[in-house]
Amino acid sequence: MSSQSALQQILDQIDTRKVTRFYWIITILAAIGGFLFGYDTEVIGIASVFVPYHFTGFVYGYEIASASLGAAIGAIIAYFYTDRYGRKSLLIADAAIYTAAAILSALTINGAMLLIMRTIIGIAIGADSAVATAYITEYAPKDRRGSLAIMQQWMITIGILGSYFVGSAVLLIAPSLAYAVGWRLILGLAAIPALIGLIFRFMMPESPRWLLLSGQIDRLKRDLKKFGLEVSDSLIQKATQEVKAEALAKFDTPTKRALLVVGLWIVFQQITGINVPFYYGPTIILGLHLFASSTNPVYTEIDSVLAASILAVINVAATYIAFKYIDRIGRRNLGISAYAGMLVFDLIGGILVMEGILIGALIAFAGFIIFFAYGVGGTGWLIQAEYFKTAIRGRMAAIIALIDWLANFAIIEVFPVMLSSIGLAGSMFVFTALDAIALGVIYFLLPETKGLSLEQVVKMFGETPTSQLRKGREIVMKEEKKEKLVPESK
């Protein structure tokens, strides 16, 4: 007879499953929101050139940033929804909202309607970003959790690149229609992946950990079969009884420690300047005259999009490194090396821009993106979901998503002021300093979580003082080894 609790027996089966094609299918479906986030963040910059509503000043800024503000609202909605009603239903609702809003964005009759639809799209993206990675981590085997969860970030980068391909294709195919229907088509085509997500997300299983917590025995048994797990009714009933204590989980000290670490990570992820290469990189690349110049605004925009695609391709390729190695090398080692690399390339970029060497700035942007993509971007979304108890994972992930979107919006607002006051070189030196601070914080606070179950990660934050968190994995594994040896010595 097993000495393990019924709950632990089920969790061990979930954590040690072989990753099959089914896992990859539902992970891609869960991460479609990441694709839409990447697509719509960038595509508005392409379409806005041809939108006939002529926004200026703050209103124009809101046209570009409305999705970010909407995303913050969406994260707040997710906070109140996902732990109570589940991960799957929110993912379905997000896809439905996005599908409708994307279609209506293409059919807008005035500027106000466009801004409203852009905000609603942001709400769907924000709620999706709060729950998608949490959902993935709750069914992923512990040894492959990183690579599965990193799909969210990889889909964001693919969405960014996809927006450039779609935008340039629409403009190249029908340049004379850019001001009439071209911009509408660019915005409306986002409804296609959203609709795919809406249809197929109904077929996804619910998170098994959330079902255990909610006590839905029949549904849990049915959905576990989709993962290839056969569990007896008696074992499930015992497990749901055992997990009831976790339903009373509060904002305790372990949660505060975890929130501190991932909250700082997410803030630094944004304020160290990842938006700069994507928002200002195309202008610098165009200044290098890599593409033929044109007096036609449509072809000028196509050139700009092609220029941005260089950085987007680098972003997609570098994120593959994270996908491939995050479960081997670990979150901590990738994060430390990434912030160190970002610091070096920000410093190089600042020096070269100060000397007027623009090709050097392009190299610096590319290098910065490589390090950010493989060690910072996806890791933030991963640890957002790893660090908290199942009973509050959705709410904590929503708080982190809210912090992310507010930090994103803040840097969008602040950077133009920095650019006009201290210039691009001065701004890059500021980012260098922020990289250095982030590197120090990550070195002293970030624990390694590769190979640990979600429950072991939570235990680590409960048993490890904040000052020792960087050694938390070793401390937990050492303690568990001692606990296993105790019965044998009796």
C-alpha positions as CSV (number, residue, x, y, z in Angstrom):
1,M,0.0,0.0,0.0
2,S,1.4,3.4,-1.0
3,S,2.5,5.7,1.9
4,Q,1.7,8.7,-0.3
5,S,-1.6,10.6,0.0
6,A,-4.2,10.2,-2.6
7,L,-3.6,13.7,-3.8
8,Q,0.1,13.2,-4.1
9,Q,-0.4,9.9,-6.1
10,I,-2.5,11.8,-8.7
11,L,-0.2,14.8,-8.9
12,D,2.8,12.4,-9.3
13,Q,1.1,10.8,-12.3
14,I,0.4,14.3,-13.8
15,D,4.0,15.4,-13.2
16,T,5.7,12.3,-14.7
17,R,3.6,11.8,-17.8
18,K,5.3,11.6,-21.2
19,V,4.5,14.7,-23.3
20,T,2.5,13.5,-26.3
21,R,1.1,15.3,-29.3
22,F,-2.1,16.0,-27.3
23,Y,0.0,18.2,-24.9
24,W,1.4,20.2,-27.7
25,I,-2.0,20.8,-29.3
26,I,-3.7,22.1,-26.2
27,T,-0.6,24.2,-25.3
28,I,-0.7,25.9,-28.7
29,L,-4.5,26.4,-28.3
30,A,-3.9,28.0,-24.9
31,A,-1.1,30.2,-26.2
32,I,-3.2,31.6,-29.2
33,G,-3.9,34.6,-26.9
34,G,-0.1,35.1,-26.9
35,F,-0.1,35.2,-30.7
36,L,-3.0,37.7,-30.7
37,F,-1.2,39.8,-28.1
38,G,1.9,40.0,-30.3
39,Y,-0.1,40.6,-33.5
40,D,-2.3,43.4,-32.2
41,T,0.5,45.1,-30.3
42,E,2.3,45.7,-33.5
43,V,-0.3,45.7,-36.2
44,I,-2.0,48.9,-35.0
45,G,1.2,50.8,-35.8
46,I,0.9,49.6,-39.4
47,A,-2.8,50.2,-39.8
48,S,-2.8,53.6,-38.0
49,V,-0.9,55.2,-40.9
50,F,-3.9,54.6,-43.2
51,V,-6.8,55.0,-40.7
52,P,-8.9,58.0,-41.9
53,Y,-9.9,59.3,-38.5
54,H,-6.8,61.5,-38.1
55,F,-6.1,61.2,-34.4
56,T,-3.7,63.6,-32.8
57,G,-2.0,64.2,-29.5
58,F,-3.2,62.2,-26.6
59,V,-6.0,60.5,-28.6
60,Y,-3.4,59.3,-31.1
61,G,-1.3,57.9,-28.2
62,Y,-4.4,56.2,-26.9
63,E,-5.0,54.6,-30.3
64,I,-1.6,52.9,-30.0
65,A,-1.7,52.2,-26.3
66,S,-5.4,51.3,-25.9
67,A,-4.7,47.6,-26.1
68,S,-2.2,47.9,-23.2
69,L,-4.7,49.8,-21.0
70,G,-7.4,47.3,-21.9
71,A,-5.1,44.5,-21.0
72,A,-4.7,45.9,-17.5
73,I,-8.5,45.9,-17.2
74,G,-8.6,42.3,-18.5
75,A,-6.1,41.2,-15.9
76,I,-8.3,42.7,-13.2
77,I,-11.3,40.7,-14.6
78,A,-9.2,37.5,-14.6
79,Y,-8.4,38.1,-10.9
80,F,-12.0,37.8,-9.9
81,Y,-12.9,35.0,-12.4
82,T,-10.3,32.3,-12.9
83,D,-9.9,30.8,-9.5
84,R,-13.6,30.7,-9.0
85,Y,-14.8,29.5,-12.4
86,G,-11.8,27.8,-13.9
87,R,-9.1,28.4,-16.5
88,K,-10.8,26.9,-19.6
89,S,-14.0,28.9,-19.5
90,L,-12.1,32.2,-19.3
91,L,-9.9,31.1,-22.2
92,I,-13.1,30.5,-24.3
93,A,-14.6,33.8,-23.3
94,D,-11.4,35.6,-24.2
95,A,-11.4,34.1,-27.7
96,A,-15.0,35.0,-28.2
97,I,-14.5,38.6,-27.2
98,Y,-11.4,38.9,-29.3
99,T,-13.1,37.4,-32.4
100,A,-16.0,39.9,-32.2
101,A,-13.8,42.9,-31.4
102,A,-11.4,42.2,-34.3
103,I,-14.3,41.9,-36.8
104,L,-15.9,45.1,-35.4
105,S,-12.5,46.9,-35.5
106,A,-12.4,46.2,-39.3
107,L,-16.0,47.5,-39.6
108,T,-15.7,50.7,-37.6
109,I,-17.7,53.7,-38.7
110,N,-15.9,56.3,-36.7
111,G,-12.9,57.0,-34.5
112,A,-14.7,56.4,-31.2
113,M,-15.8,53.0,-32.3
114,L,-12.2,52.0,-33.3
115,L,-10.8,53.1,-29.9
116,I,-13.5,51.2,-28.0
117,M,-12.9,48.0,-30.0
118,R,-9.1,48.4,-29.5
119,T,-9.7,48.6,-25.8
120,I,-12.0,45.6,-25.8
121,I,-9.3,43.6,-27.7
122,G,-6.9,44.6,-25.0
123,I,-9.3,43.3,-22.3
124,A,-9.3,39.9,-24.0
125,I,-5.5,39.9,-24.4
126,G,-5.0,40.9,-20.7
127,A,-7.3,38.2,-19.3
128,D,-5.7,35.6,-21.6
129,S,-2.2,36.6,-20.5
130,A,-3.2,36.2,-16.9
131,V,-4.5,32.7,-17.2
132,A,-2.9,30.9,-20.2
133,T,0.5,30.1,-18.6
134,A,-1.2,29.2,-15.3
135,Y,-3.4,26.7,-17.2
136,I,-0.4,25.2,-19.0
137,T,1.7,24.7,-15.9
138,E,-1.1,22.9,-14.1
139,Y,-1.1,20.0,-16.5
140,A,2.5,20.0,-17.7
141,P,4.9,17.3,-16.5
142,K,7.4,18.9,-14.2
143,D,10.4,18.1,-16.4
144,R,8.8,19.7,-19.5
145,R,6.9,22.5,-17.8
146,G,9.3,25.2,-18.9
147,S,9.3,24.3,-22.6
148,L,5.5,24.0,-22.6
149,A,4.9,27.2,-20.8
150,I,7.4,29.1,-22.9
151,M,5.1,28.6,-25.9
152,Q,3.1,31.6,-24.6
153,Q,6.1,33.9,-25.2
154,W,7.1,32.2,-28.4
155,M,3.6,32.7,-29.7
156,I,3.9,36.4,-28.8
157,T,7.0,36.7,-30.9
158,I,5.4,34.8,-33.8
159,G,2.4,37.1,-33.5
160,I,4.7,40.2,-33.8
161,L,6.4,38.7,-36.9
162,G,3.0,37.6,-38.3
163,S,1.7,41.2,-38.1
164,Y,4.6,42.4,-40.2
165,F,4.0,39.7,-42.8
166,V,0.2,40.3,-43.0
167,G,0.6,44.0,-43.0
168,S,3.3,44.1,-45.8
169,A,1.4,41.4,-47.8
170,V,-1.9,43.4,-47.7
171,L,-0.2,46.6,-48.7
172,L,1.9,45.0,-51.5
173,I,-1.1,43.2,-53.0
174,A,-3.4,46.2,-53.1
175,P,-1.4,49.4,-52.4
176,S,-4.1,51.6,-54.0
177,L,-6.7,50.3,-51.4
178,A,-4.6,50.9,-48.3
179,Y,-6.6,53.9,-47.2
180,A,-10.0,52.3,-48.1
181,V,-10.0,48.7,-47.1
182,G,-6.4,47.7,-46.6
183,W,-6.2,49.0,-43.0
184,R,-9.5,47.3,-42.2
185,L,-8.3,44.0,-43.5
186,I,-5.1,44.2,-41.6
187,L,-7.0,44.7,-38.3
188,G,-9.8,42.2,-39.2
189,L,-7.6,39.3,-40.1
190,A,-6.8,38.8,-36.5
191,A,-10.3,37.3,-36.1
192,I,-9.2,34.2,-37.9
193,P,-6.8,32.8,-35.3
194,A,-9.2,34.1,-32.6
195,L,-12.0,32.1,-34.2
196,I,-9.9,29.0,-34.4
197,G,-9.1,29.4,-30.7
198,L,-12.8,29.9,-29.9
199,I,-13.8,26.7,-31.7
200,F,-11.1,24.3,-30.5
201,R,-10.8,25.6,-26.9
202,F,-14.2,24.0,-26.2
203,M,-12.5,20.7,-26.8
204,M,-9.6,21.4,-24.3
205,P,-9.6,19.7,-20.9
206,E,-9.9,21.8,-17.8
207,S,-6.8,22.2,-15.6
208,P,-6.7,18.9,-13.5
209,R,-5.2,20.7,-10.5
210,W,-8.1,23.2,-10.5
211,L,-10.7,20.4,-10.9
212,L,-9.2,18.7,-7.9
213,L,-9.5,21.8,-5.9
214,S,-13.1,22.5,-7.1
215,G,-14.1,18.9,-6.2
216,Q,-15.6,18.1,-9.7
217,I,-15.0,14.4,-9.6
218,D,-16.8,13.2,-12.7
219,R,-15.3,16.0,-14.9
220,L,-11.8,15.4,-13.4
221,K,-12.0,11.7,-14.2
222,R,-13.1,12.4,-17.8
223,D,-10.5,15.1,-18.4
224,L,-7.7,13.0,-16.9
225,K,-8.4,10.3,-19.5
226,K,-7.6,12.9,-22.2
227,F,-4.1,13.1,-20.7
228,G,-4.0,9.2,-20.7
229,L,-4.5,8.9,-17.0
230,E,-6.9,6.3,-15.5
231,V,-7.7,7.1,-11.9
232,S,-10.2,5.3,-9.6
233,D,-13.2,7.1,-8.2
234,S,-12.1,6.3,-4.7
235,L,-8.6,7.8,-5.2
236,I,-10.1,11.0,-6.7
237,Q,-12.7,11.3,-3.8
238,K,-9.9,11.0,-1.3
239,A,-7.7,13.5,-3.1
240,T,-10.5,16.1,-3.3
241,Q,-11.0,15.7,0.4
242,E,-7.3,16.2,1.1
243,V,-7.1,19.3,-1.1
244,K,-9.9,21.1,0.7
245,A,-7.5,22.7,3.1
246,E,-5.7,24.4,0.2
247,A,-9.0,26.1,-0.8
248,L,-8.6,28.2,2.3
249,A,-5.2,29.5,1.1
250,K,-4.6,33.1,2.1
251,F,-2.1,35.9,1.2
252,D,0.5,34.4,3.5
253,T,4.2,34.8,3.9
254,P,5.2,32.3,1.1
255,T,2.8,34.0,-1.3
256,K,4.3,37.4,-0.4
257,R,7.8,36.1,-1.0
258,A,6.8,34.7,-4.4
259,L,4.9,37.8,-5.4
260,L,7.9,40.0,-4.5
261,V,10.3,37.9,-6.7
262,V,8.1,37.6,-9.8
263,G,6.7,41.2,-9.4
264,L,10.2,42.6,-9.5
265,W,11.1,40.4,-12.5
266,I,8.1,41.6,-14.4
267,V,8.8,45.3,-13.7
268,F,12.4,45.0,-14.8
269,Q,11.3,42.9,-17.8
270,Q,9.5,46.0,-19.1
271,I,11.5,49.0,-17.8
272,T,14.8,47.7,-19.1
273,G,13.7,48.8,-22.6
274,I,12.5,45.9,-24.7
275,N,10.0,48.3,-26.4
276,V,12.8,50.5,-27.7
277,P,14.1,48.2,-30.4
278,F,10.6,47.4,-31.6
279,Y,9.3,51.0,-31.5
280,Y,12.4,52.9,-32.6
281,G,14.5,50.2,-34.3
282,P,12.7,50.4,-37.6
283,T,13.4,54.1,-37.9
284,I,17.1,53.5,-37.3
285,I,17.2,50.6,-39.8
286,L,15.5,52.8,-42.4
287,G,18.2,55.4,-41.8
288,L,20.8,52.8,-42.8
289,H,19.1,52.7,-46.3
290,L,18.9,48.9,-46.4
291,F,15.8,49.2,-48.4
292,A,15.1,51.5,-51.4
293,S,13.4,54.8,-50.4
294,S,10.1,55.9,-51.9
295,T,7.9,59.0,-52.0
296,N,4.8,56.9,-51.9
297,P,3.6,56.6,-48.2
298,V,2.3,53.1,-48.8
299,Y,5.7,51.8,-50.0
300,T,7.5,53.8,-47.2
301,E,5.3,51.9,-44.7
302,I,6.2,48.6,-46.4
303,D,9.9,49.5,-46.1
304,S,9.4,50.3,-42.4
305,V,7.6,47.0,-41.8
306,L,10.3,45.0,-43.6
307,A,12.9,46.8,-41.5
308,A,11.0,45.8,-38.3
309,S,10.8,42.2,-39.5
310,I,14.6,41.9,-39.1
311,L,14.3,42.4,-35.4
312,A,11.1,40.3,-35.2
313,V,12.9,37.3,-36.9
314,I,15.7,37.6,-34.4
315,N,13.1,37.7,-31.6
316,V,11.4,34.5,-32.8
317,A,14.7,32.6,-33.3
318,A,16.1,33.6,-29.9
319,T,13.0,32.6,-28.1
320,Y,13.5,29.1,-29.5
321,I,16.6,28.9,-27.3
322,A,14.4,29.4,-24.2
323,F,12.0,26.8,-25.5
324,K,14.8,24.3,-26.0
325,Y,16.9,24.8,-22.9
326,I,14.9,26.4,-20.0
327,D,14.2,22.9,-18.5
328,R,17.9,21.9,-18.9
329,I,19.8,25.0,-18.0
330,G,17.1,26.4,-15.7
331,R,15.3,29.7,-15.1
332,R,18.0,31.2,-12.9
333,N,21.0,30.6,-15.1
334,L,19.2,31.8,-18.2
335,G,17.9,34.9,-16.4
336,I,21.3,35.9,-15.0
337,S,23.1,35.5,-18.3
338,A,20.3,37.3,-20.2
339,Y,20.4,40.4,-18.0
340,A,24.2,40.4,-18.2
341,G,24.0,40.3,-22.0
342,M,21.3,43.0,-22.1
343,L,23.5,45.2,-20.0
344,V,26.5,44.8,-22.3
345,F,24.5,45.5,-25.5
346,D,22.7,48.5,-24.0
347,L,26.1,49.9,-23.0
348,I,27.6,49.2,-26.4
349,G,24.5,50.8,-28.1
350,G,24.7,53.9,-26.0
351,I,28.4,54.4,-26.8
352,L,28.0,53.8,-30.5
353,V,24.9,56.0,-30.8
354,M,26.8,58.7,-28.9
355,E,29.6,58.4,-31.5
356,G,27.0,58.5,-34.4
357,I,27.6,54.9,-35.5
358,L,24.1,53.8,-36.4
359,I,25.0,50.4,-37.7
360,G,26.4,49.7,-34.2
361,A,23.0,50.7,-32.8
362,L,21.3,48.1,-35.0
363,I,23.8,45.5,-33.7
364,A,23.1,46.5,-30.1
365,F,19.4,46.3,-30.6
366,A,19.7,42.8,-32.2
367,G,22.0,41.6,-29.3
368,F,19.7,43.0,-26.7
369,I,16.7,41.2,-28.2
370,I,18.6,37.9,-28.4
371,F,19.4,38.0,-24.7
372,F,15.9,39.3,-23.7
373,A,14.2,36.7,-25.8
374,Y,16.0,33.6,-24.5
375,G,16.2,34.5,-20.8
376,V,13.8,37.2,-19.8
377,G,10.6,37.4,-21.8
378,G,9.3,33.9,-21.5
379,T,10.7,33.3,-18.1
380,G,8.6,36.0,-16.6
381,W,5.3,34.4,-17.8
382,L,6.6,31.0,-16.6
383,I,7.4,31.9,-13.0
384,Q,4.2,34.0,-12.9
385,A,2.4,30.6,-12.9
386,E,4.9,28.4,-11.0
387,Y,5.2,30.2,-7.7
388,F,1.7,30.0,-6.2
389,K,-0.8,27.5,-4.7
390,T,-3.4,26.3,-7.1
391,A,-6.2,27.9,-5.0
392,I,-4.8,31.4,-5.7
393,R,-2.6,30.8,-8.8
394,G,-5.1,32.5,-11.1
395,R,-5.5,35.6,-8.9
396,M,-1.7,35.9,-8.4
397,A,-1.1,35.5,-12.1
398,A,-3.7,38.2,-12.7
399,I,-1.9,40.6,-10.4
400,I,1.4,39.9,-12.1
401,A,-0.2,40.4,-15.5
402,L,-1.7,43.7,-14.3
403,I,1.8,44.8,-13.1
404,D,3.2,43.8,-16.5
405,W,0.7,45.8,-18.5
406,L,1.0,48.9,-16.3
407,A,4.8,48.8,-16.5
408,N,4.4,48.3,-20.3
409,F,2.2,51.4,-20.5
410,A,4.5,53.4,-18.3
411,I,7.6,52.8,-20.4
412,I,5.6,53.6,-23.6
413,E,4.7,57.0,-22.0
414,V,8.0,57.8,-20.4
415,F,10.5,56.8,-23.2
416,P,9.5,59.7,-25.6
417,V,10.3,62.1,-22.8
418,M,13.6,60.4,-22.2
419,L,14.3,60.5,-25.9
420,S,13.6,64.2,-26.2
421,S,15.5,65.2,-23.1
422,I,18.6,62.9,-23.0
423,G,18.5,61.4,-26.5
424,L,18.8,57.8,-27.5
425,A,22.3,57.4,-26.3
426,G,21.4,58.8,-22.8
427,S,18.3,56.6,-22.7
428,M,20.4,53.5,-23.4
429,F,22.8,54.4,-20.6
430,V,19.7,54.6,-18.3
431,F,18.6,51.2,-19.5
432,T,22.2,49.9,-18.8
433,A,21.9,51.1,-15.2
434,L,18.5,49.4,-14.9
435,D,19.9,46.2,-16.4
436,A,22.6,46.3,-13.7
437,I,20.0,46.7,-10.9
438,A,17.9,43.9,-12.4
439,L,21.0,41.6,-12.6
440,G,21.7,42.2,-8.9
441,V,18.1,41.7,-7.8
442,I,17.8,38.5,-9.9
443,Y,21.1,37.1,-8.6
444,F,20.2,37.5,-4.9
445,L,16.5,36.6,-5.1
446,L,15.6,34.3,-8.0
447,P,15.4,30.6,-7.0
448,E,15.8,27.8,-9.5
449,T,12.6,25.8,-10.1
450,K,13.6,23.4,-12.9
451,G,12.5,19.8,-12.2
452,L,10.4,20.7,-9.2
453,S,6.7,20.0,-9.0
454,L,4.4,23.1,-8.5
455,E,3.8,21.9,-5.0
456,Q,7.5,21.7,-4.3
457,V,7.9,25.2,-5.6
458,V,5.2,26.5,-3.2
459,K,6.9,24.5,-0.4
460,M,10.2,26.2,-1.2
461,F,8.8,29.7,-0.8
462,G,7.2,28.6,2.5
463,E,10.4,27.1,4.0
464,T,13.1,29.4,2.6
465,P,13.8,32.8,4.0
466,T,13.9,35.6,1.4
467,S,17.6,36.1,1.9
468,Q,18.2,32.4,1.0
469,L,15.8,32.1,-1.9
470,R,18.6,31.8,-4.5
471,K,19.5,28.5,-2.7
472,G,15.8,27.5,-2.2
473,R,15.8,24.5,-4.6
474,E,18.8,22.9,-3.0
475,I,17.3,23.5,0.5
476,V,14.0,21.9,-0.4
477,M,15.5,18.9,-2.1
478,K,17.9,18.3,0.8
479,E,15.0,18.5,3.3
480,E,12.8,16.1,1.2
481,K,15.7,13.6,1.1
482,K,16.0,13.7,4.9
483,E,12.2,13.1,5.2
484,K,12.5,10.0,2.9
485,L,15.3,8.6,5.0
486,V,13.5,8.9,8.3
487,P,11.1,5.9,7.9
488,E,13.9,3.7,6.7
489,S,15.9,4.3,9.9
490,K,13.0,3.2,12.0
